[in-house]
Amino acid sequence: MPLTANDPKRKTWLETPPNTDFPIQNIPFGVFLTRDDIITIGTRIGDYAIDLGALHQLGYFEGIELTDDLFLQDTLNDFISDGQKTWRLVRNRISDIFLIDNASLRDHSEHRKQVLFTMDEVEMQLPVLVGDYTDFYASKEHATNVGSLFRDPENALLPNWLRLPVGYHGRSSSIIPSGTPIRRPFGQTKPGEDGVPGFGPSKLIDFELEMAYITTDANQLGKRVSVKDAKDYIFGLVLFNDWSARDIQAWEYVPLGPFLGKSFASTISPWIVTLDALDGFRVDGPTQDPAPLPYLAQGGRENFDIKLEVAIQPENSEETVVATSNFKYMYWSMAQQLAHHTVNGCNVQSGDMMGSGTISGPTKEEYGSMLELTWRGQNPIKLKDGSQRKFINDNDTVVMRAHCENDEIRLGFGDCIGKVLPALPFAEEN
Ligand code: MN
């Protein structure tokens, strides 16, 4: 099916700000609460949130086979479960409805009132109920930096790293939409000389700059998804801040991997940008040497040129961009990750979320975590207000952004924002 919605020549009758992340070529999917406290599935063009439940009730999806209540839900899981053909029909139709010379909704003020909201009238929710969340570790630069910091620069990559996309199963209950503040977590830290572990608020709160992809039902238990077919099961992507407490992580992670140092919160941008919308931004990934085993071999362009940035904004102060990176640096592609995830027959379901792992690039400005940017605190970063950061302070807001751009169009993900609040003291909990 042609992706007519991607046509860069398309223009919309809605007013959109210049350089918006959400031109008519984007058409992302999300869930929001309206001014009347109604929860609905929607999309966004410019600074307008568009109620797909209302559009459906008013007949604008006529001719596409959809259940009546498909968009009147508080998650996208059922819509995603309907599969790629439905996503494409719906996304193309939305684009048609808002095309500059389509008068059907444009000139129907009553319908417009029911369908259109400005972004300040709605409250974004989590777009999916995340059943399972897996976090990969797929950036070679990041894995090399972390291996150098914690082990040995000569043998930074463990022997398995170049052979398979390393991952672990994360916690989905604490995945939160952009804007939700987080509490600095308490936890155990490495013992001092007396052998007793420390216990208190983490002193080393960090961000991890990641993208995450949302899947549809990909395979039944016992079956596999091939690298070649993987793209058909990836609905879309969000920006992802995998908050990490480095001191808690360092003490607890042996031998089974990350646990409470990661599970206290993970922030996602609320609009899922479809893989289809990103199709024009496919690029080749890095050369893989040694060549992957045949089940991980890929032919086509499976990486995506998505420009990334992270900023820190202290309270009552302006932000400072502390890192820029690019999703194209990923060593193991999403397609390889999904093929590997299912090669043992593990079933992947609608609404599952797969984090890329921290996306670090080759230069020091492109490191995707404070751990790397400050080299474990050795080289603090100076912010515009004159203060310094080794890690994230209380009341700092971390802002992540992502966009794609070529000669014809620019589209992006919107902000992925989280503020770190001071730890909750034990006494106040009762
Ligand atoms: Mn991570």
Boltz pocket constraint, residues with backbone or C-beta under 6 A from the ligand:
constraints:
  - pocket:
      binder: B
      contacts: [[A, 135], [A, 136], [A, 208], [A, 210], [A, 242], [A, 355], [A, 357], [A, 358]]
      max_distance: 6.0
